[in-house]
């Protein structure tokens, strides 16, 4: 009988902890929950604007026409005002409009909704028989200055040769 009681008491204690009661049956308030348990969920913010990009092919001396290396420079306008510099590697099948891939890293310096700092994007772009997939993500822990703790993803749109961006991000100071 004693073993049943101990097992039942353990289950009840577990349920109480899960529901937020202490050992005396009092409801735990947020202030009694340790700060290591509390999490503030940062709000997602939207930024948009335009940019001009300059891509400069680099001679990689490999002799393989399906591989490429380039530098990129951007002038960014809108909710994000600044510049970026980066490197890009490409591979293609040699068939125009067919399949290929690129990866890139770019460091952005500027002001985002009034907050000044830098952060780094990494790009992965894949084209499969003309179908495109592009992911541009902020490198974790790359934010500096007032952009420390930034996370997010950017989408690029190209219409009539003009580039624009949509950037969904969160900004939370890291502990």
N, CA, C and O atoms as a DFTB+ gen file, in Angstrom:
700 C
 N C O
     1  1       0.816      -1.188       0.000
     2  2       0.000       0.000       0.000
     3  2       0.861       1.253       0.000
     4  3       0.530       2.239      -0.658
     5  1       1.974       1.215       0.743
     6  2       2.848       2.381       0.820
     7  2       3.443       2.699      -0.559
     8  3       3.599       3.872      -0.899
     9  1       3.773       1.689      -1.347
    10  2       4.371       1.913      -2.660
    11  2       3.396       2.577      -3.609
    12  3       3.784       3.433      -4.404
    13  1       2.129       2.188      -3.533
    14  2       1.110       2.839      -4.363
    15  2       0.991       4.309      -4.024
    16  3       0.885       5.150      -4.917
    17  1       1.008       4.626      -2.733
    18  2       0.891       6.011      -2.300
    19  2       2.071       6.837      -2.813
    20  3       1.881       7.960      -3.279
    21  1       3.274       6.298      -2.731
    22  2       4.462       7.023      -3.202
    23  2       4.383       7.271      -4.708
    24  3       4.694       8.367      -5.173
    25  1       3.974       6.269      -5.463
    26  2       3.855       6.434      -6.909
    27  2       2.782       7.456      -7.231
    28  3       2.973       8.303      -8.104
    29  1       1.653       7.387      -6.534
    30  2       0.579       8.351      -6.765
    31  2       0.992       9.757      -6.388
    32  3       0.645      10.713      -7.081
    33  1       1.737       9.897      -5.287
    34  2       2.218      11.220      -4.864
    35  2       3.163      11.802      -5.898
    36  3       3.141      13.004      -6.160
    37  1       4.006      10.940      -6.496
    38  2       4.924      11.412      -7.543
    39  2       4.178      11.920      -8.757
    40  3       4.552      12.942      -9.331
    41  1       3.117      11.216      -9.161
    42  2       2.301      11.635     -10.302
    43  2       1.610      12.955      -9.995
    44  3       1.592      13.856     -10.834
    45  1       1.041      13.076      -8.796
    46  2       0.355      14.314      -8.409
    47  2       1.338      15.477      -8.368
    48  3       1.025      16.569      -8.841
    49  1       2.540      15.247      -7.799
    50  2       3.553      16.312      -7.751
    51  2       3.932      16.745      -9.162
    52  3       4.085      17.937      -9.431
    53  1       4.083      15.775     -10.063
    54  2       4.422      16.102     -11.452
    55  2       3.346      16.928     -12.126
    56  3       3.646      17.878     -12.849
    57  1       2.088      16.569     -11.893
    58  2       0.969      17.321     -12.473
    59  2       0.927      18.727     -11.898
    60  3       0.703      19.691     -12.631
    61  1       1.139      18.854     -10.592
    62  2       1.130      20.182      -9.956
    63  2       2.228      21.068     -10.518
    64  3       2.004      22.247     -10.792
    65  1       3.422      20.496     -10.689
    66  2       4.524      21.277     -11.263
    67  2       4.166      21.699     -12.678
    68  3       4.389      22.845     -13.066
    69  1       3.603      20.759     -13.458
    70  2       3.215      21.067     -14.830
    71  2       2.176      22.181     -14.881
    72  3       2.251      23.066     -15.733
    73  1       1.206      22.137     -13.967
    74  2       0.137      23.139     -13.970
    75  2       0.540      24.440     -13.289
    76  3      -0.193      25.426     -13.367
    77  1       1.692      24.460     -12.622
    78  2       2.167      25.708     -12.045
    79  2       1.865      25.881     -10.573
    80  3       1.813      27.018     -10.104
    81  1       1.660      24.800      -9.810
    82  2       1.437      24.885      -8.373
    83  2       2.713      24.496      -7.652
    84  3       3.446      23.622      -8.115
    85  1       2.989      25.140      -6.511
    86  2       4.136      24.732      -5.704
    87  2       3.727      23.594      -4.769
    88  3       2.596      23.112      -4.836
    89  1       4.655      23.158      -3.886
    90  2       4.363      22.028      -2.999
    91  2       3.225      22.315      -2.037
    92  3       2.598      21.375      -1.547
    93  1       2.934      23.575      -1.747
    94  2       1.878      23.926      -0.792
    95  2       0.538      24.161      -1.477
    96  3      -0.445      24.498      -0.816
    97  1       0.491      23.985      -2.798
    98  2      -0.769      24.156      -3.507
    99  2      -1.026      25.576      -3.974
   100  3      -2.100      25.863      -4.503
   101  1      -0.054      26.481      -3.788
   102  2      -0.214      27.861      -4.245
   103  2       0.104      27.954      -5.729
   104  3       1.013      27.279      -6.212
   105  1      -0.627      28.776      -6.448
   106  2      -0.365      28.992      -7.859
   107  2       0.906      29.808      -8.004
   108  3       1.097      30.803      -7.304
   109  1       1.782      29.384      -8.921
   110  2       3.021      30.126      -9.156
   111  2       2.731      31.294     -10.084
   112  3       2.086      31.125     -11.119
   113  1       3.193      32.445      -9.725
   114  2       3.053      33.606     -10.592
   115  2       4.307      33.708     -11.444
   116  3       5.305      33.041     -11.172
   117  1       4.256      34.539     -12.469
   118  2       5.402      34.673     -13.359
   119  2       6.639      35.127     -12.609
   120  3       7.750      34.728     -12.956
   121  1       6.467      35.961     -11.579
   122  2       7.625      36.452     -10.849
   123  2       8.308      35.357     -10.042
   124  3       9.472      35.511      -9.675
   125  1       7.610      34.241      -9.751
   126  2       8.249      33.150      -9.017
   127  2       8.888      32.136      -9.955
   128  3       9.606      31.247      -9.499
   129  1       8.645      32.253     -11.242
   130  2       9.272      31.353     -12.204
   131  2      10.673      31.880     -12.470
   132  3      10.836      33.058     -12.789
   133  1      11.692      31.026     -12.345
   134  2      13.061      31.499     -12.560
   135  2      13.223      32.165     -13.923
   136  3      12.591      31.760     -14.898
   137  1      14.077      33.195     -13.984
   138  2      14.263      33.933     -15.237
   139  2      14.838      33.047     -16.328
   140  3      14.659      33.336     -17.511
   141  1      15.532      31.962     -15.953
   142  2      16.055      31.061     -16.974
   143  2      14.952      30.280     -17.660
   144  3      15.158      29.745     -18.749
   145  1      13.766      30.207     -17.030
   146  2      12.635      29.501     -17.628
   147  2      11.792      30.453     -18.465
   148  3      11.286      30.070     -19.520
   149  1      11.635      31.709     -17.995
   150  2      10.829      32.685     -18.731
   151  2      11.483      33.017     -20.064
   152  3      12.696      33.218     -20.130
   153  1      10.703      33.075     -21.100
   154  2      11.201      33.443     -22.434
   155  2      10.330      34.556     -22.983
   156  3       9.103      34.459     -22.991
   157  1      10.975      35.601     -23.436
   158  2      10.223      36.647     -24.116
   159  2      10.305      36.350     -25.598
   160  3      11.396      36.220     -26.152
   161  1       9.170      36.245     -26.234
   162  2       9.138      35.989     -27.662
   163  2       9.202      37.321     -28.386
   164  3       8.291      38.142     -28.280
   165  1      10.304      37.531     -29.135
   166  2      10.400      38.797     -29.857
   167  2       9.369      38.851     -30.981
   168  3       9.027      37.830     -31.578
   169  1       8.886      40.044     -31.255
   170  2       7.917      40.234     -32.331
   171  2       8.627      40.252     -33.672
   172  3       9.726      40.792     -33.797
   173  1       7.998      39.665     -34.664
   174  2       8.540      39.697     -36.016
   175  2       8.210      41.047     -36.629
   176  3       7.076      41.520     -36.559
   177  1       9.221      41.655     -37.229
   178  2       9.070      42.957     -37.866
   179  2       9.328      42.806     -39.360
   180  3      10.150      41.990     -39.778
   181  1       8.632      43.587     -40.146
   182  2       8.744      43.545     -41.603
   183  2       9.502      44.780     -42.096
   184  3       9.211      45.903     -41.683
   185  1      10.454      44.567     -42.962
   186  2      11.180      45.661     -43.611
   187  2      11.159      45.415     -45.113
   188  3      11.193      44.271     -45.566
   189  1      11.102      46.492     -45.874
   190  2      11.117      46.345     -47.331
   191  2      11.824      47.533     -47.955
   192  3      12.008      48.573     -47.322
   193  1      12.212      47.359     -49.201
   194  2      12.885      48.426     -49.920
   195  2      13.470      47.904     -51.219
   196  3      13.063      46.863     -51.733
   197  1      14.428      48.647     -51.734
   198  2      15.069      48.309     -53.001
   199  2      16.575      48.242     -52.797
   200  3      17.098      48.652     -51.761
   201  1      17.256      47.719     -53.801
   202  2      18.720      47.733     -53.764
   203  2      19.270      47.626     -55.175
   204  3      18.627      47.105     -56.087
   205  1      20.491      48.140     -55.321
   206  2      21.250      47.956     -56.554
   207  2      22.382      47.002     -56.208
   208  3      22.963      47.076     -55.125
   209  1      22.688      46.113     -57.131
   210  2      23.746      45.136     -56.891
   211  2      24.763      45.170     -58.027
   212  3      24.411      45.295     -59.200
   213  1      26.026      45.056     -57.648
   214  2      27.114      44.962     -58.610
   215  2      27.795      43.619     -58.376
   216  3      28.302      43.352     -57.286
   217  1      27.804      42.770     -59.411
   218  2      28.420      41.451     -59.336
   219  2      29.679      41.481     -60.184
   220  3      29.635      41.827     -61.365
   221  1      30.807      41.116     -59.575
   222  2      32.093      41.135     -60.275
   223  2      32.676      39.729     -60.332
   224  3      33.139      39.209     -59.317
   225  1      32.660      39.099     -61.529
   226  2      33.257      37.766     -61.668
   227  2      34.747      37.812     -61.322
   228  3      35.455      38.759     -61.662
   229  1      35.195      36.768     -60.641
   230  2      36.600      36.646     -60.266
   231  2      37.208      35.492     -61.045
   232  3      36.545      34.484     -61.286
   233  1      38.463      35.635     -61.437
   234  2      39.141      34.557     -62.147
   235  2      39.586      33.517     -61.131
   236  3      40.476      33.767     -60.318
   237  1      38.947      32.332     -61.186
   238  2      39.307      31.303     -60.214
   239  2      40.389      30.360     -60.730
   240  3      40.841      29.476     -60.002
   241  1      40.799      30.542     -61.961
   242  2      41.883      29.783     -62.583
   243  2      41.664      28.267     -62.570
   244  3      42.623      27.512     -62.731
   245  1      40.443      27.817     -62.385
   246  2      40.203      26.368     -62.379
   247  2      40.081      25.818     -63.792
   248  3      40.334      24.638     -64.033
   249  1      39.691      26.684     -64.726
   250  2      39.505      26.227     -66.099
   251  2      38.192      25.504     -66.325
   252  3      37.937      25.012     -67.425
   253  1      37.350      25.432     -65.291
   254  2      36.061      24.744     -65.400
   255  2      34.962      25.792     -65.559
   256  3      34.662      26.530     -64.620
   257  1      34.366      25.857     -66.743
   258  2      33.352      26.882     -67.049
   259  2      32.058      26.697     -66.259
   260  3      31.253      27.625     -66.190
   261  1      31.837      25.530     -65.665
   262  2      30.605      25.316     -64.894
   263  2      30.714      25.847     -63.467
   264  3      29.711      25.899     -62.755
   265  1      31.925      26.245     -63.032
   266  2      32.125      26.782     -61.691
   267  2      32.446      28.267     -61.770
   268  3      33.140      28.703     -62.688
   269  1      31.954      29.037     -60.831
   270  2      32.229      30.470     -60.828
   271  2      32.420      31.008     -59.423
   272  3      31.956      30.424     -58.443
   273  1      33.115      32.136     -59.347
   274  2      33.326      32.837     -58.080
   275  2      33.171      34.322     -58.365
   276  3      33.699      34.819     -59.359
   277  1      32.448      35.041     -57.499
   278  2      32.164      36.459     -57.724
   279  2      32.189      37.227     -56.413
   280  3      31.996      36.656     -55.339
   281  1      32.426      38.516     -56.512
   282  2      32.205      39.399     -55.375
   283  2      30.897      40.134     -55.641
   284  3      30.521      40.353     -56.793
   285  1      30.209      40.512     -54.569
   286  2      28.962      41.258     -54.712
   287  2      29.017      42.490     -53.823
   288  3      29.553      42.450     -52.715
   289  1      28.460      43.574     -54.319
   290  2      28.335      44.821     -53.566
   291  2      26.926      45.347     -53.770
   292  3      26.413      45.361     -54.889
   293  1      26.301      45.782     -52.673
   294  2      24.930      46.294     -52.761
   295  2      24.825      47.655     -52.094
   296  3      25.491      47.942     -51.100
   297  1      23.964      48.483     -52.677
   298  2      23.496      49.719     -52.060
   299  2      22.032      49.455     -51.727
   300  3      21.221      49.200     -52.618
   301  1      21.699      49.516     -50.439
   302  2      20.375      49.106     -49.981
   303  2      19.595      50.330     -49.512
   304  3      20.129      51.193     -48.816
   305  1      18.309      50.391     -49.908
   306  2      17.456      51.538     -49.586
   307  2      16.132      51.060     -48.996
   308  3      15.707      49.931     -49.243
   309  1      15.491      51.916     -48.223
   310  2      14.191      51.586     -47.649
   311  2      14.285      51.483     -46.145
   312  3      14.990      52.261     -45.502
   313  1      13.567      50.510     -45.578
   314  2      13.598      50.304     -44.130
   315  2      14.987      49.910     -43.657
   316  3      15.364      50.173     -42.515
   317  1      15.739      49.283     -44.536
   318  2      17.146      48.975     -44.307
   319  2      17.944      49.882     -45.227
   320  3      17.832      49.787     -46.450
   321  1      18.748      50.759     -44.646
   322  2      19.590      51.681     -45.417
   323  2      21.037      51.331     -45.155
   324  3      21.488      51.352     -44.010
   325  1      21.780      51.004     -46.224
   326  2      23.179      50.680     -46.000
   327  2      23.828      50.066     -47.211
   328  3      23.390      50.246     -48.347
   329  1      24.892      49.333     -46.934
   330  2      25.659      48.667     -47.981
   331  2      25.927      47.227     -47.549
   332  3      25.786      46.867     -46.381
   333  1      26.314      46.423     -48.525
   334  2      26.775      45.076     -48.201
   335  2      27.874      44.687     -49.173
   336  3      27.933      45.147     -50.313
   337  1      28.738      43.821     -48.674
   338  2      29.798      43.243     -49.502
   339  2      29.829      41.761     -49.218
   340  3      29.626      41.325     -48.084
   341  1      30.090      40.977     -50.279
   342  2      30.101      39.542     -50.076
   343  2      30.810      38.775     -51.165
   344  3      31.376      39.343     -52.099
   345  1      30.760      37.465     -51.016
   346  2      31.370      36.521     -51.943
   347  2      30.320      35.500     -52.360
   348  3      29.451      35.130     -51.570
   349  1      30.407      35.055     -53.594
   350  2      29.447      34.095     -54.131
   351  2      30.194      33.011     -54.905
   352  3      31.131      33.289     -55.653
   353  1      29.756      31.772     -54.707
   354  2      30.240      30.649     -55.498
   355  2      29.067      30.092     -56.283
   356  3      27.952      30.012     -55.768
   357  1      29.315      29.704     -57.537
   358  2      28.242      29.190     -58.388
   359  2      28.667      27.891     -59.067
   360  3      29.853      27.628     -59.264
   361  1      27.674      27.097     -59.414
   362  2      27.907      25.907     -60.232
   363  2      26.684      25.741     -61.125
   364  3      25.546      25.889     -60.678
   365  1      26.934      25.436     -62.373
   366  2      25.848      25.237     -63.325
   367  2      26.102      24.016     -64.180
   368  3      27.185      23.432     -64.167
   369  1      25.086      23.651     -64.915
   370  2      25.207      22.475     -65.766
   371  2      25.720      22.822     -67.154
   372  3      26.032      21.937     -67.951
   373  1      25.803      24.106     -67.435
   374  2      26.242      24.518     -68.758
   375  2      25.112      24.625     -69.764
   376  3      25.331      25.079     -70.887
   377  1      23.910      24.218     -69.389
   378  2      22.747      24.319     -70.260
   379  2      21.954      25.544     -69.814
   380  3      21.487      25.595     -68.676
   381  1      21.797      26.535     -70.699
   382  2      21.110      27.779     -70.336
   383  2      19.698      27.506     -69.830
   384  3      18.947      26.741     -70.436
   385  1      19.342      28.148     -68.702
   386  2      18.001      28.007     -68.138
   387  2      17.751      26.656     -67.502
   388  3      16.615      26.327     -67.162
   389  1      18.799      25.874     -67.341
   390  2      18.640      24.531     -66.796
   391  2      18.797      24.542     -65.283
   392  3      18.068      25.256     -64.594
   393  1      19.720      23.775     -64.762
   394  2      19.885      23.638     -63.322
   395  2      21.217      24.206     -62.864
   396  3      22.198      24.207     -63.608
   397  1      21.236      24.691     -61.625
   398  2      22.461      25.239     -61.057
   399  2      22.256      25.582     -59.604
   400  3      21.172      25.396     -59.050
   401  1      23.315      26.086     -58.989
   402  2      23.268      26.426     -57.574
   403  2      24.215      27.593     -57.295
   404  3      25.217      27.777     -57.985
   405  1      23.877      28.375     -56.271
   406  2      24.830      29.349     -55.768
   407  2      24.746      29.407     -54.258
   408  3      23.690      29.169     -53.671
   409  1      25.855      29.722     -53.644
   410  2      25.925      30.003     -52.215
   411  2      26.650      31.328     -52.081
   412  3      27.550      31.635     -52.862
   413  1      26.259      32.106     -51.097
   414  2      26.895      33.405     -50.900
   415  2      26.852      33.786     -49.429
   416  3      26.000      33.324     -48.671
   417  1      27.781      34.628     -49.053
   418  2      27.808      35.231     -47.727
   419  2      28.006      36.714     -47.952
   420  3      28.889      37.123     -48.705
   421  1      27.168      37.536     -47.286
   422  2      27.325      38.979     -47.406
   423  2      27.176      39.644     -46.048
   424  3      26.318      39.273     -45.247
   425  1      28.027      40.631     -45.804
   426  2      27.964      41.393     -44.561
   427  2      27.260      42.707     -44.853
   428  3      27.670      43.470     -45.728
   429  1      26.189      42.958     -44.101
   430  2      25.376      44.165     -44.260
   431  2      25.769      45.160     -43.174
   432  3      25.850      44.805     -41.998
   433  1      26.012      46.403     -43.572
   434  2      26.314      47.493     -42.629
   435  2      25.305      48.601     -42.878
   436  3      25.161      49.069     -44.007
   437  1      24.601      49.026     -41.821
   438  2      23.639      50.101     -42.038
   439  2      22.701      50.297     -40.873
   440  3      23.015      49.984     -39.725
   441  1      21.532      50.828     -41.207
   442  2      20.514      51.142     -40.223
   443  2      19.219      50.453     -40.624
   444  3      18.739      50.610     -41.747
   445  1      18.657      49.685     -39.689
   446  2      17.420      48.953     -39.915
   447  2      16.368      49.506     -38.961
   448  3      16.468      49.339     -37.746
   449  1      15.359      50.167     -39.522
   450  2      14.328      50.818     -38.706
   451  2      14.951      51.637     -37.573
   452  3      14.524      51.547     -36.422
   453  1      15.965      52.433     -37.914
   454  2      16.588      53.338     -36.951
   455  2      17.653      52.720     -36.064
   456  3      18.259      53.430     -35.261
   457  1      17.902      51.422     -36.180
   458  2      18.926      50.757     -35.356
   459  2      20.161      50.510     -36.211
   460  3      20.079      49.920     -37.289
   461  1      21.304      50.967     -35.717
   462  2      22.544      50.903     -36.485
   463  2      23.393      49.701     -36.066
   464  3      23.502      49.382     -34.882
   465  1      23.992      49.041     -37.067
   466  2      24.874      47.917     -36.789
   467  2      25.182      47.135     -38.041
   468  3      24.989      47.613     -39.159
   469  1      25.663      45.930     -37.837
   470  2      25.985      45.031     -38.941
   471  2      25.401      43.655     -38.648
   472  3      25.088      43.331     -37.503
   473  1      25.259      42.848     -39.701
   474  2      24.902      41.437     -39.575
   475  2      25.271      40.750     -40.871
   476  3      25.599      41.404     -41.861
   477  1      25.217      39.434     -40.864
   478  2      25.644      38.655     -42.026
   479  2      24.490      37.778     -42.514
   480  3      23.791      37.143     -41.723
   481  1      24.310      37.760     -43.838
   482  2      23.355      36.865     -44.495
   483  2      24.121      35.704     -45.118
   484  3      25.256      35.869     -45.565
   485  1      23.496      34.531     -45.146
   486  2      23.988      33.467     -46.014
   487  2      22.867      33.108     -46.976
   488  3      21.696      33.043     -46.603
   489  1      23.260      32.876     -48.230
   490  2      22.320      32.586     -49.318
   491  2      22.526      31.150     -49.797
   492  3      23.653      30.660     -49.854
   493  1      21.432      30.490     -50.139
   494  2      21.494      29.258     -50.909
   495  2      20.410      29.372     -51.981
   496  3      19.226      29.538     -51.685
   497  1      20.846      29.280     -53.206
   498  2      19.919      29.360     -54.326
   499  2      20.085      28.140     -55.219
   500  3      21.196      27.798     -55.621
   501  1      18.971      27.489     -55.523
   502  2      19.000      26.296     -56.361
   503  2      17.985      26.479     -57.482
   504  3      16.856      26.913     -57.252
   505  1      18.404      26.143     -58.694
   506  2      17.486      26.136     -59.823
   507  2      17.473      24.712     -60.378
   508  3      18.507      24.167     -60.762
   509  1      16.284      24.130     -60.410
   510  2      16.115      22.775     -60.919
   511  2      15.255      22.838     -62.177
   512  3      14.040      23.020     -62.110
   513  1      15.905      22.685     -63.314
   514  2      15.220      22.747     -64.618
   515  2      14.342      23.987     -64.742
   516  3      13.216      23.919     -65.233
   517  1      14.874      25.118     -64.290
   518  2      14.173      26.398     -64.401
   519  2      13.361      26.791     -63.183
   520  3      13.014      27.964     -63.042
   521  1      13.039      25.844     -62.285
   522  2      12.294      26.154     -61.056
   523  2      13.284      26.649     -59.999
   524  3      14.258      25.965     -59.684
   525  1      13.026      27.857     -59.447
   526  2      13.976      28.497     -58.530
   527  2      13.550      28.371     -57.079
   528  3      12.366      28.437     -56.750
   529  1      14.546      28.188     -56.217
   530  2      14.340      28.191     -54.773
   531  2      15.480      29.002     -54.167
   532  3      16.651      28.717     -54.416
   533  1      15.135      30.013     -53.369
   534  2      16.137      30.892     -52.792
   535  2      15.880      31.075     -51.305
   536  3      14.765      31.400     -50.897
   537  1      16.907      30.868     -50.502
   538  2      16.824      31.088     -49.066
   539  2      17.944      32.038     -48.653
   540  3      19.117      31.789     -48.932
   541  1      17.572      33.122     -47.989
   542  2      18.538      34.094     -47.484
   543  2      18.231      34.272     -46.005
   544  3      17.149      34.731     -45.641
   545  1      19.188      33.908     -45.153
   546  2      18.965      33.848     -43.721
   547  2      20.066      34.599     -42.983
   548  3      21.220      34.592     -43.410
   549  1      19.711      35.245     -41.880
   550  2      20.698      35.917     -41.039
   551  2      21.512      34.849     -40.303
   552  3      20.952      33.916     -39.727
   553  1      22.826      34.997     -40.330
   554  2      23.712      34.089     -39.591
   555  2      23.482      34.312     -38.095
   556  3      23.561      35.449     -37.630
   557  1      23.199      33.254     -37.335
   558  2      22.977      33.424     -35.889
   559  2      24.166      34.109     -35.213
   560  3      25.323      33.833     -35.533
   561  1      23.862      34.997     -34.282
   562  2      24.856      35.713     -33.478
   563  2      25.770      36.627     -34.295
   564  3      26.845      36.995     -33.821
   565  1      25.368      37.000     -35.506
   566  2      26.224      37.867     -36.331
   567  2      25.915      39.348     -36.142
   568  3      26.683      40.190     -36.610
   569  1      24.827      39.692     -35.479
   570  2      24.449      41.094     -35.313
   571  2      25.377      41.832     -34.359
   572  3      25.803      41.289     -33.339
   573  1      25.686      43.093     -34.710
   574  2      26.510      43.939     -33.854
   575  2      25.783      45.257     -33.595
   576  3      24.798      45.581     -34.258
   577  1      26.290      46.009     -32.617
   578  2      25.699      47.304     -32.296
   579  2      24.253      47.145     -31.879
   580  3      23.917      46.249     -31.105
   581  1      23.400      48.012     -32.391
   582  2      21.977      47.970     -32.058
   583  2      21.234      46.837     -32.769
   584  3      20.035      46.654     -32.558
   585  1      21.935      46.084     -33.602
   586  2      21.339      44.937     -34.296
   587  2      21.782      43.610     -33.669
   588  3      21.586      42.547     -34.258
   589  1      22.370      43.675     -32.493
   590  2      22.752      42.464     -31.778
   591  2      21.492      41.636     -31.492
   592  3      20.473      42.179     -31.063
   593  1      21.565      40.336     -31.729
   594  2      20.429      39.451     -31.487
   595  2      19.471      39.343     -32.659
   596  3      18.398      38.757     -32.511
   597  1      19.820      39.889     -33.820
   598  2      18.926      39.835     -34.977
   599  2      18.859      38.413     -35.543
   600  3      19.848      37.681     -35.547
   601  1      17.676      38.046     -36.015
   602  2      17.435      36.779     -36.708
   603  2      16.393      37.061     -37.771
   604  3      15.563      37.953     -37.598
   605  1      16.421      36.323     -38.859
   606  2      15.386      36.523     -39.860
   607  2      15.731      35.973     -41.219
   608  3      16.782      35.368     -41.430
   609  1      14.797      36.205     -42.149
   610  2      14.932      35.742     -43.532
   611  2      14.537      36.857     -44.483
   612  3      13.644      37.655     -44.198
   613  1      15.213      36.894     -45.605
   614  2      14.945      37.895     -46.630
   615  2      14.506      37.214     -47.922
   616  3      14.992      36.139     -48.273
   617  1      13.588      37.855     -48.613
   618  2      13.178      37.427     -49.953
   619  2      13.565      38.531     -50.926
   620  3      13.436      39.715     -50.614
   621  1      14.032      38.146     -52.088
   622  2      14.409      39.101     -53.135
   623  2      13.442      38.953     -54.296
   624  3      13.112      37.842     -54.710
   625  1      12.991      40.091     -54.818
   626  2      12.125      40.120     -55.998
   627  2      12.845      40.911     -57.085
   628  3      13.447      41.948     -56.809
   629  1      12.782      40.425     -58.306
   630  2      13.352      41.142     -59.445
   631  2      12.242      41.335     -60.464
   632  3      11.724      40.367     -61.021
   633  1      11.877      42.589     -60.706
   634  2      10.835      42.918     -61.666
   635  2      11.389      43.966     -62.626
   636  3      11.848      45.026     -62.202
   637  1      11.342      43.663     -63.914
   638  2      11.855      44.572     -64.955
   639  2      13.284      45.020     -64.648
   640  3      13.638      46.181     -64.854
   641  1      14.105      44.081     -64.153
   642  2      15.514      44.372     -63.880
   643  2      15.763      45.134     -62.589
   644  3      16.918      45.398     -62.255
   645  1      14.715      45.497     -61.849
   646  2      14.851      46.221     -60.577
   647  2      14.739      45.237     -59.423
   648  3      13.877      44.358     -59.419
   649  1      15.643      45.402     -58.422
   650  2      15.679      44.509     -57.264
   651  2      14.969      45.145     -56.074
   652  3      15.143      46.330     -55.791
   653  1      14.164      44.337     -55.382
   654  2      13.555      44.771     -54.124
   655  2      13.655      43.629     -53.124
   656  3      13.915      42.483     -53.491
   657  1      13.445      43.961     -51.849
   658  2      13.543      42.947     -50.812
   659  2      12.369      43.044     -49.851
   660  3      11.754      44.098     -49.692
   661  1      12.078      41.931     -49.223
   662  2      11.121      41.813     -48.117
   663  2      11.892      41.082     -47.024
   664  3      12.365      39.967     -47.244
   665  1      12.021      41.689     -45.864
   666  2      12.841      41.145     -44.786
   667  2      11.981      40.987     -43.540
   668  3      11.496      41.975     -42.988
   669  1      11.792      39.759     -43.098
   670  2      11.067      39.446     -41.863
   671  2      12.119      39.130     -40.811
   672  3      12.915      38.207     -40.985
   673  1      12.129      39.899     -39.709
   674  2      13.175      39.689     -38.720
   675  2      12.655      39.875     -37.302
   676  3      11.612      40.486     -37.067
   677  1      13.423      39.324     -36.366
   678  2      13.196      39.583     -34.951
   679  2      14.479      40.176     -34.405
   680  3      15.567      39.941     -34.931
   681  1      14.335      40.937     -33.358
   682  2      15.496      41.597     -32.763
   683  2      15.367      41.506     -31.261
   684  3      14.508      42.147     -30.656
   685  1      16.212      40.717     -30.677
   686  2      16.187      40.545     -29.219
   687  2      17.618      40.572     -28.716
   688  3      18.492      39.901     -29.265
   689  1      17.850      41.334     -27.693
   690  2      19.186      41.363     -27.098
   691  2      19.512      39.968     -26.577
   692  3      18.675      39.316     -25.952
   693  1      20.727      39.521     -26.837
   694  2      21.148      38.242     -26.302
   695  2      21.598      38.437     -24.863
   696  3      22.081      39.510     -24.502
   697  1      21.442      37.394     -24.033
   698  2      21.798      37.544     -22.602
   699  2      23.289      37.714     -22.401
   700  3      23.747      37.852     -21.266
